[in-house]
Amino acid sequence: MGLRPGDVVVMSLEEGVLRIESQLARIRRIQEEFMPFANSAVLASDELITERREESSREMEEWLG
């Protein structure tokens, strides 16, 4: 497993199977699982900021009438 003394190990029970993996291996596995959903052209934070600015602008227009 490539573990060294002091490494953090994560254990989980998934569909009756005990999975033991290092914390780093778990992070990498999860990153790979979510990779198809990532849009490398746009950062999620930039998307959220843009959406919030648009929402704020609409709220201001409603408030001012």
mmCIF file of the N, C-alpha and C atoms, coordinates in Angstrom:
data_MODEL
# 
_entry.id   MODEL 
# 
loop_
_atom_site.group_PDB 
_atom_site.id 
_atom_site.type_symbol 
_atom_site.label_atom_id 
_atom_site.label_alt_id 
_atom_site.label_comp_id 
_atom_site.label_asym_id 
_atom_site.label_entity_id 
_atom_site.label_seq_id 
_atom_site.pdbx_PDB_ins_code 
_atom_site.Cartn_x 
_atom_site.Cartn_y 
_atom_site.Cartn_z 
_atom_site.occupancy 
_atom_site.B_iso_or_equiv 
_atom_site.pdbx_formal_charge 
_atom_site.auth_seq_id 
_atom_site.auth_comp_id 
_atom_site.auth_asym_id 
_atom_site.auth_atom_id 
_atom_site.pdbx_PDB_model_num 
ATOM 1   N N  . MET A 1 1  ? 0.823   -1.205 0.000   1.00 0.00 ? 1  MET A N  1 
ATOM 2   C CA . MET A 1 1  ? 0.000   0.000  0.000   1.00 0.00 ? 1  MET A CA 1 
ATOM 3   C C  . MET A 1 1  ? 0.857   1.255  0.000   1.00 0.00 ? 1  MET A C  1 
ATOM 4   N N  . GLY A 1 2  ? 2.135   1.128  0.217   1.00 0.00 ? 2  GLY A N  1 
ATOM 5   C CA . GLY A 1 2  ? 3.009   2.291  0.205   1.00 0.00 ? 2  GLY A CA 1 
ATOM 6   C C  . GLY A 1 2  ? 2.858   3.169  1.425   1.00 0.00 ? 2  GLY A C  1 
ATOM 7   N N  . LEU A 1 3  ? 2.425   2.603  2.540   1.00 0.00 ? 3  LEU A N  1 
ATOM 8   C CA . LEU A 1 3  ? 2.223   3.380  3.759   1.00 0.00 ? 3  LEU A CA 1 
ATOM 9   C C  . LEU A 1 3  ? 3.509   3.469  4.562   1.00 0.00 ? 3  LEU A C  1 
ATOM 10  N N  . ARG A 1 4  ? 3.653   4.574  5.271   1.00 0.00 ? 4  ARG A N  1 
ATOM 11  C CA . ARG A 1 4  ? 4.790   4.778  6.165   1.00 0.00 ? 4  ARG A CA 1 
ATOM 12  C C  . ARG A 1 4  ? 4.261   5.072  7.561   1.00 0.00 ? 4  ARG A C  1 
ATOM 13  N N  . PRO A 1 5  ? 5.076   4.830  8.565   1.00 0.00 ? 5  PRO A N  1 
ATOM 14  C CA . PRO A 1 5  ? 4.629   5.149  9.929   1.00 0.00 ? 5  PRO A CA 1 
ATOM 15  C C  . PRO A 1 5  ? 4.173   6.605  10.017  1.00 0.00 ? 5  PRO A C  1 
ATOM 16  N N  . GLY A 1 6  ? 3.004   6.815  10.600  1.00 0.00 ? 6  GLY A N  1 
ATOM 17  C CA . GLY A 1 6  ? 2.466   8.164  10.753  1.00 0.00 ? 6  GLY A CA 1 
ATOM 18  C C  . GLY A 1 6  ? 1.493   8.569  9.657   1.00 0.00 ? 6  GLY A C  1 
ATOM 19  N N  . ASP A 1 7  ? 1.430   7.798  8.552   1.00 0.00 ? 7  ASP A N  1 
ATOM 20  C CA . ASP A 1 7  ? 0.482   8.118  7.490   1.00 0.00 ? 7  ASP A CA 1 
ATOM 21  C C  . ASP A 1 7  ? -0.946  7.944  8.003   1.00 0.00 ? 7  ASP A C  1 
ATOM 22  N N  . VAL A 1 8  ? -1.853  8.783  7.517   1.00 0.00 ? 8  VAL A N  1 
ATOM 23  C CA . VAL A 1 8  ? -3.261  8.686  7.872   1.00 0.00 ? 8  VAL A CA 1 
ATOM 24  C C  . VAL A 1 8  ? -3.915  7.652  6.963   1.00 0.00 ? 8  VAL A C  1 
ATOM 25  N N  . VAL A 1 9  ? -4.682  6.737  7.573   1.00 0.00 ? 9  VAL A N  1 
ATOM 26  C CA . VAL A 1 9  ? -5.376  5.696  6.825   1.00 0.00 ? 9  VAL A CA 1 
ATOM 27  C C  . VAL A 1 9  ? -6.877  5.916  6.985   1.00 0.00 ? 9  VAL A C  1 
ATOM 28  N N  . VAL A 1 10 ? -7.611  5.760  5.901   1.00 0.00 ? 10 VAL A N  1 
ATOM 29  C CA . VAL A 1 10 ? -9.064  5.911  5.918   1.00 0.00 ? 10 VAL A CA 1 
ATOM 30  C C  . VAL A 1 10 ? -9.674  4.538  5.657   1.00 0.00 ? 10 VAL A C  1 
ATOM 31  N N  . MET A 1 11 ? -10.602 4.153  6.521   1.00 0.00 ? 11 MET A N  1 
ATOM 32  C CA . MET A 1 11 ? -11.304 2.881  6.329   1.00 0.00 ? 11 MET A CA 1 
ATOM 33  C C  . MET A 1 11 ? -12.781 3.175  6.142   1.00 0.00 ? 11 MET A C  1 
ATOM 34  N N  . SER A 1 12 ? -13.391 2.496  5.173   1.00 0.00 ? 12 SER A N  1 
ATOM 35  C CA . SER A 1 12 ? -14.819 2.670  4.955   1.00 0.00 ? 12 SER A CA 1 
ATOM 36  C C  . SER A 1 12 ? -15.418 1.339  4.525   1.00 0.00 ? 12 SER A C  1 
ATOM 37  N N  . LEU A 1 13 ? -16.665 1.174  4.848   1.00 0.00 ? 13 LEU A N  1 
ATOM 38  C CA . LEU A 1 13 ? -17.393 -0.031 4.468   1.00 0.00 ? 13 LEU A CA 1 
ATOM 39  C C  . LEU A 1 13 ? -18.322 0.342  3.327   1.00 0.00 ? 13 LEU A C  1 
ATOM 40  N N  . GLU A 1 14 ? -18.055 -0.216 2.152   1.00 0.00 ? 14 GLU A N  1 
ATOM 41  C CA . GLU A 1 14 ? -18.825 0.111  0.957   1.00 0.00 ? 14 GLU A CA 1 
ATOM 42  C C  . GLU A 1 14 ? -19.387 -1.171 0.362   1.00 0.00 ? 14 GLU A C  1 
ATOM 43  N N  . GLU A 1 15 ? -20.707 -1.305 0.395   1.00 0.00 ? 15 GLU A N  1 
ATOM 44  C CA . GLU A 1 15 ? -21.395 -2.470 -0.155  1.00 0.00 ? 15 GLU A CA 1 
ATOM 45  C C  . GLU A 1 15 ? -20.827 -3.770 0.423   1.00 0.00 ? 15 GLU A C  1 
ATOM 46  N N  . GLY A 1 16 ? -20.591 -3.766 1.737   1.00 0.00 ? 16 GLY A N  1 
ATOM 47  C CA . GLY A 1 16 ? -20.100 -4.956 2.418   1.00 0.00 ? 16 GLY A CA 1 
ATOM 48  C C  . GLY A 1 16 ? -18.621 -5.222 2.259   1.00 0.00 ? 16 GLY A C  1 
ATOM 49  N N  . VAL A 1 17 ? -17.895 -4.310 1.635   1.00 0.00 ? 17 VAL A N  1 
ATOM 50  C CA . VAL A 1 17 ? -16.458 -4.469 1.429   1.00 0.00 ? 17 VAL A CA 1 
ATOM 51  C C  . VAL A 1 17 ? -15.730 -3.413 2.247   1.00 0.00 ? 17 VAL A C  1 
ATOM 52  N N  . LEU A 1 18 ? -14.762 -3.862 3.048   1.00 0.00 ? 18 LEU A N  1 
ATOM 53  C CA . LEU A 1 18 ? -13.957 -2.930 3.829   1.00 0.00 ? 18 LEU A CA 1 
ATOM 54  C C  . LEU A 1 18 ? -12.864 -2.376 2.936   1.00 0.00 ? 18 LEU A C  1 
ATOM 55  N N  . ARG A 1 19 ? -12.858 -1.070 2.750   1.00 0.00 ? 19 ARG A N  1 
ATOM 56  C CA . ARG A 1 19 ? -11.851 -0.410 1.923   1.00 0.00 ? 19 ARG A CA 1 
ATOM 57  C C  . ARG A 1 19 ? -10.881 0.299  2.855   1.00 0.00 ? 19 ARG A C  1 
ATOM 58  N N  . ILE A 1 20 ? -9.599  0.026  2.687   1.00 0.00 ? 20 ILE A N  1 
ATOM 59  C CA . ILE A 1 20 ? -8.550  0.680  3.464   1.00 0.00 ? 20 ILE A CA 1 
ATOM 60  C C  . ILE A 1 20 ? -7.625  1.351  2.465   1.00 0.00 ? 20 ILE A C  1 
ATOM 61  N N  . GLU A 1 21 ? -7.448  2.656  2.630   1.00 0.00 ? 21 GLU A N  1 
ATOM 62  C CA . GLU A 1 21 ? -6.560  3.404  1.735   1.00 0.00 ? 21 GLU A CA 1 
ATOM 63  C C  . GLU A 1 21 ? -5.942  4.571  2.474   1.00 0.00 ? 21 GLU A C  1 
ATOM 64  N N  . SER A 1 22 ? -4.813  5.009  1.970   1.00 0.00 ? 22 SER A N  1 
ATOM 65  C CA . SER A 1 22 ? -4.182  6.184  2.585   1.00 0.00 ? 22 SER A CA 1 
ATOM 66  C C  . SER A 1 22 ? -5.045  7.398  2.285   1.00 0.00 ? 22 SER A C  1 
ATOM 67  N N  . GLN A 1 23 ? -4.895  8.412  3.100   1.00 0.00 ? 23 GLN A N  1 
ATOM 68  C CA . GLN A 1 23 ? -5.672  9.636  2.889   1.00 0.00 ? 23 GLN A CA 1 
ATOM 69  C C  . GLN A 1 23 ? -5.343  10.237 1.526   1.00 0.00 ? 23 GLN A C  1 
ATOM 70  N N  . LEU A 1 24 ? -4.069  10.214 1.160   1.00 0.00 ? 24 LEU A N  1 
ATOM 71  C CA . LEU A 1 24 ? -3.656  10.768 -0.137  1.00 0.00 ? 24 LEU A CA 1 
ATOM 72  C C  . LEU A 1 24 ? -4.272  9.970  -1.294  1.00 0.00 ? 24 LEU A C  1 
ATOM 73  N N  . ALA A 1 25 ? -4.287  8.630  -1.175  1.00 0.00 ? 25 ALA A N  1 
ATOM 74  C CA . ALA A 1 25 ? -4.886  7.808  -2.223  1.00 0.00 ? 25 ALA A CA 1 
ATOM 75  C C  . ALA A 1 25 ? -6.372  8.098  -2.344  1.00 0.00 ? 25 ALA A C  1 
ATOM 76  N N  . ARG A 1 26 ? -7.037  8.306  -1.215  1.00 0.00 ? 26 ARG A N  1 
ATOM 77  C CA . ARG A 1 26 ? -8.471  8.607  -1.232  1.00 0.00 ? 26 ARG A CA 1 
ATOM 78  C C  . ARG A 1 26 ? -8.734  9.941  -1.925  1.00 0.00 ? 26 ARG A C  1 
ATOM 79  N N  . ILE A 1 27 ? -7.936  10.944 -1.607  1.00 0.00 ? 27 ILE A N  1 
ATOM 80  C CA . ILE A 1 27 ? -8.089  12.263 -2.239  1.00 0.00 ? 27 ILE A CA 1 
ATOM 81  C C  . ILE A 1 27 ? -7.899  12.141 -3.746  1.00 0.00 ? 27 ILE A C  1 
ATOM 82  N N  . ARG A 1 28 ? -6.866  11.427 -4.159  1.00 0.00 ? 28 ARG A N  1 
ATOM 83  C CA . ARG A 1 28 ? -6.614  11.256 -5.601  1.00 0.00 ? 28 ARG A CA 1 
ATOM 84  C C  . ARG A 1 28 ? -7.763  10.525 -6.284  1.00 0.00 ? 28 ARG A C  1 
ATOM 85  N N  . ARG A 1 29 ? -8.301  9.479  -5.635  1.00 0.00 ? 29 ARG A N  1 
ATOM 86  C CA . ARG A 1 29 ? -9.407  8.720  -6.212  1.00 0.00 ? 29 ARG A CA 1 
ATOM 87  C C  . ARG A 1 29 ? -10.634 9.603  -6.394  1.00 0.00 ? 29 ARG A C  1 
ATOM 88  N N  . ILE A 1 30 ? -10.937 10.414 -5.383  1.00 0.00 ? 30 ILE A N  1 
ATOM 89  C CA . ILE A 1 30 ? -12.106 11.298 -5.460  1.00 0.00 ? 30 ILE A CA 1 
ATOM 90  C C  . ILE A 1 30 ? -11.903 12.360 -6.540  1.00 0.00 ? 30 ILE A C  1 
ATOM 91  N N  . GLN A 1 31 ? -10.681 12.900 -6.639  1.00 0.00 ? 31 GLN A N  1 
ATOM 92  C CA . GLN A 1 31 ? -10.397 13.880 -7.682  1.00 0.00 ? 31 GLN A CA 1 
ATOM 93  C C  . GLN A 1 31 ? -10.611 13.272 -9.071  1.00 0.00 ? 31 GLN A C  1 
ATOM 94  N N  . GLU A 1 32 ? -10.171 12.029 -9.252  1.00 0.00 ? 32 GLU A N  1 
ATOM 95  C CA . GLU A 1 32 ? -10.350 11.356 -10.540 1.00 0.00 ? 32 GLU A CA 1 
ATOM 96  C C  . GLU A 1 32 ? -11.827 11.128 -10.848 1.00 0.00 ? 32 GLU A C  1 
ATOM 97  N N  . GLU A 1 33 ? -12.610 10.781 -9.809  1.00 0.00 ? 33 GLU A N  1 
ATOM 98  C CA . GLU A 1 33 ? -14.035 10.556 -10.009 1.00 0.00 ? 33 GLU A CA 1 
ATOM 99  C C  . GLU A 1 33 ? -14.758 11.823 -10.449 1.00 0.00 ? 33 GLU A C  1 
ATOM 100 N N  . PHE A 1 34 ? -14.324 12.978 -9.949  1.00 0.00 ? 34 PHE A N  1 
ATOM 101 C CA . PHE A 1 34 ? -14.988 14.238 -10.270 1.00 0.00 ? 34 PHE A CA 1 
ATOM 102 C C  . PHE A 1 34 ? -14.397 14.934 -11.489 1.00 0.00 ? 34 PHE A C  1 
ATOM 103 N N  . MET A 1 35 ? -13.293 14.431 -12.024 1.00 0.00 ? 35 MET A N  1 
ATOM 104 C CA . MET A 1 35 ? -12.631 15.062 -13.167 1.00 0.00 ? 35 MET A CA 1 
ATOM 105 C C  . MET A 1 35 ? -13.565 15.269 -14.358 1.00 0.00 ? 35 MET A C  1 
ATOM 106 N N  . PRO A 1 36 ? -14.456 14.316 -14.692 1.00 0.00 ? 36 PRO A N  1 
ATOM 107 C CA . PRO A 1 36 ? -15.340 14.547 -15.845 1.00 0.00 ? 36 PRO A CA 1 
ATOM 108 C C  . PRO A 1 36 ? -16.264 15.757 -15.680 1.00 0.00 ? 36 PRO A C  1 
ATOM 109 N N  . PHE A 1 37 ? -16.486 16.194 -14.453 1.00 0.00 ? 37 PHE A N  1 
ATOM 110 C CA . PHE A 1 37 ? -17.396 17.315 -14.208 1.00 0.00 ? 37 PHE A CA 1 
ATOM 111 C C  . PHE A 1 37 ? -16.674 18.658 -14.187 1.00 0.00 ? 37 PHE A C  1 
ATOM 112 N N  . ALA A 1 38 ? -15.356 18.620 -14.228 1.00 0.00 ? 38 ALA A N  1 
ATOM 113 C CA . ALA A 1 38 ? -14.570 19.852 -14.151 1.00 0.00 ? 38 ALA A CA 1 
ATOM 114 C C  . ALA A 1 38 ? -14.517 20.533 -15.514 1.00 0.00 ? 38 ALA A C  1 
ATOM 115 N N  . ASN A 1 39 ? -14.622 21.850 -15.478 1.00 0.00 ? 39 ASN A N  1 
ATOM 116 C CA . ASN A 1 39 ? -14.489 22.652 -16.687 1.00 0.00 ? 39 ASN A CA 1 
ATOM 117 C C  . ASN A 1 39 ? -13.194 23.438 -16.533 1.00 0.00 ? 39 ASN A C  1 
ATOM 118 N N  . SER A 1 40 ? -12.159 23.007 -17.211 1.00 0.00 ? 40 SER A N  1 
ATOM 119 C CA . SER A 1 40 ? -10.845 23.623 -17.030 1.00 0.00 ? 40 SER A CA 1 
ATOM 120 C C  . SER A 1 40 ? -10.801 25.067 -17.523 1.00 0.00 ? 40 SER A C  1 
ATOM 121 N N  . ALA A 1 41 ? -11.751 25.455 -18.363 1.00 0.00 ? 41 ALA A N  1 
ATOM 122 C CA . ALA A 1 41 ? -11.748 26.810 -18.903 1.00 0.00 ? 41 ALA A CA 1 
ATOM 123 C C  . ALA A 1 41 ? -12.267 27.833 -17.886 1.00 0.00 ? 41 ALA A C  1 
ATOM 124 N N  . VAL A 1 42 ? -13.079 27.377 -16.923 1.00 0.00 ? 42 VAL A N  1 
ATOM 125 C CA . VAL A 1 42 ? -13.703 28.293 -15.979 1.00 0.00 ? 42 VAL A CA 1 
ATOM 126 C C  . VAL A 1 42 ? -13.520 27.770 -14.555 1.00 0.00 ? 42 VAL A C  1 
ATOM 127 N N  . LEU A 1 43 ? -13.082 28.635 -13.663 1.00 0.00 ? 43 LEU A N  1 
ATOM 128 C CA . LEU A 1 43 ? -12.986 28.263 -12.259 1.00 0.00 ? 43 LEU A CA 1 
ATOM 129 C C  . LEU A 1 43 ? -14.371 28.361 -11.626 1.00 0.00 ? 43 LEU A C  1 
ATOM 130 N N  . ALA A 1 44 ? -14.689 27.408 -10.773 1.00 0.00 ? 44 ALA A N  1 
ATOM 131 C CA . ALA A 1 44 ? -15.989 27.412 -10.104 1.00 0.00 ? 44 ALA A CA 1 
ATOM 132 C C  . ALA A 1 44 ? -16.166 28.684 -9.291  1.00 0.00 ? 44 ALA A C  1 
ATOM 133 N N  . SER A 1 45 ? -15.090 29.158 -8.667  1.00 0.00 ? 45 SER A N  1 
ATOM 134 C CA . SER A 1 45 ? -15.189 30.378 -7.866  1.00 0.00 ? 45 SER A CA 1 
ATOM 135 C C  . SER A 1 45 ? -15.539 31.579 -8.741  1.00 0.00 ? 45 SER A C  1 
ATOM 136 N N  . ASP A 1 46 ? -14.948 31.660 -9.925  1.00 0.00 ? 46 ASP A N  1 
ATOM 137 C CA . ASP A 1 46 ? -15.268 32.761 -10.838 1.00 0.00 ? 46 ASP A CA 1 
ATOM 138 C C  . ASP A 1 46 ? -16.730 32.683 -11.283 1.00 0.00 ? 46 ASP A C  1 
ATOM 139 N N  . GLU A 1 47 ? -17.200 31.460 -11.521 1.00 0.00 ? 47 GLU A N  1 
ATOM 140 C CA . GLU A 1 47 ? -18.589 31.264 -11.914 1.00 0.00 ? 47 GLU A CA 1 
ATOM 141 C C  . GLU A 1 47 ? -19.528 31.727 -10.804 1.00 0.00 ? 47 GLU A C  1 
ATOM 142 N N  . LEU A 1 48 ? -19.215 31.354 -9.570  1.00 0.00 ? 48 LEU A N  1 
ATOM 143 C CA . LEU A 1 48 ? -20.049 31.751 -8.434  1.00 0.00 ? 48 LEU A CA 1 
ATOM 144 C C  . LEU A 1 48 ? -20.053 33.257 -8.234  1.00 0.00 ? 48 LEU A C  1 
ATOM 145 N N  . ILE A 1 49 ? -18.898 33.886 -8.385  1.00 0.00 ? 49 ILE A N  1 
ATOM 146 C CA . ILE A 1 49 ? -18.804 35.337 -8.232  1.00 0.00 ? 49 ILE A CA 1 
ATOM 147 C C  . ILE A 1 49 ? -19.657 36.033 -9.294  1.00 0.00 ? 49 ILE A C  1 
ATOM 148 N N  . THR A 1 50 ? -19.572 35.559 -10.537 1.00 0.00 ? 50 THR A N  1 
ATOM 149 C CA . THR A 1 50 ? -20.361 36.138 -11.623 1.00 0.00 ? 50 THR A CA 1 
ATOM 150 C C  . THR A 1 50 ? -21.852 35.999 -11.343 1.00 0.00 ? 50 THR A C  1 
ATOM 151 N N  . GLU A 1 51 ? -22.267 34.790 -10.909 1.00 0.00 ? 51 GLU A N  1 
ATOM 152 C CA . GLU A 1 51 ? -23.684 34.571 -10.602 1.00 0.00 ? 51 GLU A CA 1 
ATOM 153 C C  . GLU A 1 51 ? -24.150 35.475 -9.464  1.00 0.00 ? 51 GLU A C  1 
ATOM 154 N N  . ARG A 1 52 ? -23.321 35.620 -8.442  1.00 0.00 ? 52 ARG A N  1 
ATOM 155 C CA . ARG A 1 52 ? -23.702 36.454 -7.289  1.00 0.00 ? 52 ARG A CA 1 
ATOM 156 C C  . ARG A 1 52 ? -23.805 37.926 -7.693  1.00 0.00 ? 52 ARG A C  1 
ATOM 157 N N  . ARG A 1 53 ? -22.916 38.388 -8.553  1.00 0.00 ? 53 ARG A N  1 
ATOM 158 C CA . ARG A 1 53 ? -22.975 39.782 -9.018  1.00 0.00 ? 53 ARG A CA 1 
ATOM 159 C C  . ARG A 1 53 ? -24.249 40.031 -9.821  1.00 0.00 ? 53 ARG A C  1 
ATOM 160 N N  . GLU A 1 54 ? -24.602 39.069 -10.661 1.00 0.00 ? 54 GLU A N  1 
ATOM 161 C CA . GLU A 1 54 ? -25.832 39.207 -11.453 1.00 0.00 ? 54 GLU A CA 1 
ATOM 162 C C  . GLU A 1 54 ? -27.056 39.222 -10.538 1.00 0.00 ? 54 GLU A C  1 
ATOM 163 N N  . GLU A 1 55 ? -27.049 38.341 -9.551  1.00 0.00 ? 55 GLU A N  1 
ATOM 164 C CA . GLU A 1 55 ? -28.155 38.289 -8.595  1.00 0.00 ? 55 GLU A CA 1 
ATOM 165 C C  . GLU A 1 55 ? -28.247 39.577 -7.792  1.00 0.00 ? 55 GLU A C  1 
ATOM 166 N N  . SER A 1 56 ? -27.119 40.106 -7.387  1.00 0.00 ? 56 SER A N  1 
ATOM 167 C CA . SER A 1 56 ? -27.083 41.354 -6.628  1.00 0.00 ? 56 SER A CA 1 
ATOM 168 C C  . SER A 1 56 ? -27.611 42.508 -7.471  1.00 0.00 ? 56 SER A C  1 
ATOM 169 N N  . SER A 1 57 ? -27.237 42.512 -8.742  1.00 0.00 ? 57 SER A N  1 
ATOM 170 C CA . SER A 1 57 ? -27.712 43.560 -9.644  1.00 0.00 ? 57 SER A CA 1 
ATOM 171 C C  . SER A 1 57 ? -29.230 43.502 -9.792  1.00 0.00 ? 57 SER A C  1 
ATOM 172 N N  . ARG A 1 58 ? -29.777 42.288 -9.956  1.00 0.00 ? 58 ARG A N  1 
ATOM 173 C CA . ARG A 1 58 ? -31.238 42.139 -10.058 1.00 0.00 ? 58 ARG A CA 1 
ATOM 174 C C  . ARG A 1 58 ? -31.924 42.582 -8.782  1.00 0.00 ? 58 ARG A C  1 
ATOM 175 N N  . GLU A 1 59 ? -31.355 42.232 -7.636  1.00 0.00 ? 59 GLU A N  1 
ATOM 176 C CA . GLU A 1 59 ? -31.943 42.626 -6.353  1.00 0.00 ? 59 GLU A CA 1 
ATOM 177 C C  . GLU A 1 59 ? -31.955 44.147 -6.218  1.00 0.00 ? 59 GLU A C  1 
ATOM 178 N N  . MET A 1 60 ? -30.881 44.797 -6.639  1.00 0.00 ? 60 MET A N  1 
ATOM 179 C CA . MET A 1 60 ? -30.773 46.251 -6.555  1.00 0.00 ? 60 MET A CA 1 
ATOM 180 C C  . MET A 1 60 ? -31.816 46.907 -7.456  1.00 0.00 ? 60 MET A C  1 
ATOM 181 N N  . GLU A 1 61 ? -31.994 46.370 -8.663  1.00 0.00 ? 61 GLU A N  1 
ATOM 182 C CA . GLU A 1 61 ? -32.987 46.908 -9.589  1.00 0.00 ? 61 GLU A CA 1 
ATOM 183 C C  . GLU A 1 61 ? -34.396 46.782 -9.003  1.00 0.00 ? 61 GLU A C  1 
ATOM 184 N N  . GLU A 1 62 ? -34.680 45.625 -8.387  1.00 0.00 ? 62 GLU A N  1 
ATOM 185 C CA . GLU A 1 62 ? -35.991 45.416 -7.750  1.00 0.00 ? 62 GLU A CA 1 
ATOM 186 C C  . GLU A 1 62 ? -36.172 46.385 -6.600  1.00 0.00 ? 62 GLU A C  1 
ATOM 187 N N  . TRP A 1 63 ? -35.146 46.594 -5.825  1.00 0.00 ? 63 TRP A N  1 
ATOM 188 C CA . TRP A 1 63 ? -35.227 47.467 -4.644  1.00 0.00 ? 63 TRP A CA 1 
ATOM 189 C C  . TRP A 1 63 ? -35.450 48.919 -5.057  1.00 0.00 ? 63 TRP A C  1 
ATOM 190 N N  . LEU A 1 64 ? -34.754 49.339 -6.121  1.00 0.00 ? 64 LEU A N  1 
ATOM 191 C CA . LEU A 1 64 ? -34.862 50.727 -6.574  1.00 0.00 ? 64 LEU A CA 1 
ATOM 192 C C  . LEU A 1 64 ? -36.140 50.964 -7.380  1.00 0.00 ? 64 LEU A C  1 
ATOM 193 N N  . GLY A 1 65 ? -36.664 49.880 -7.929  1.00 0.00 ? 65 GLY A N  1 
ATOM 194 C CA . GLY A 1 65 ? -37.924 49.989 -8.677  1.00 0.00 ? 65 GLY A CA 1 
ATOM 195 C C  . GLY A 1 65 ? -37.707 50.329 -10.050 1.00 0.00 ? 65 GLY A C  1 
# 
